[in-house]
Amino acid sequence: MAVECLLFNPMINKIGRVMNLSTKQKQHLKGLAHSLKPVVLMGANGLTEAVLAEIELALDHHELIKIKVASEDRDTKQLIIDAIVRETKAEKVQTIGKTLVLFRQSEARKIEIPRK
């Protein structure tokens, strides 16, 4: 499975971009994400380096993105989501079914989030 080989890949990690969002901030981001379409669709190959690179590009460009995780098994899906969050240093806003919403603020700060 592709997830296991990427769990501890130090080449993909960003440096120091971890945020702890409050409930108020997550609610704000959920509202913004409501109208978004998924920008990354995972295929049958699962979480590969190419998929992670595409997620990185999307986060750098949009800050708030939706990802469609293709996994029928609930435990496997959760492992994939945990690996994506860890590798991208993004904040998980919410998961609904197979859709994951991620936020990572870029240097340009395109999205203003409310104070905690």
Summary of the structure (lengths in Angstrom):
residues: 116
radius of gyration: 13.5
end to end distance: 38.9
largest distance: 40.1
contacts: 312
relative contact order: 0.24
helix: 39%
strand: 16%
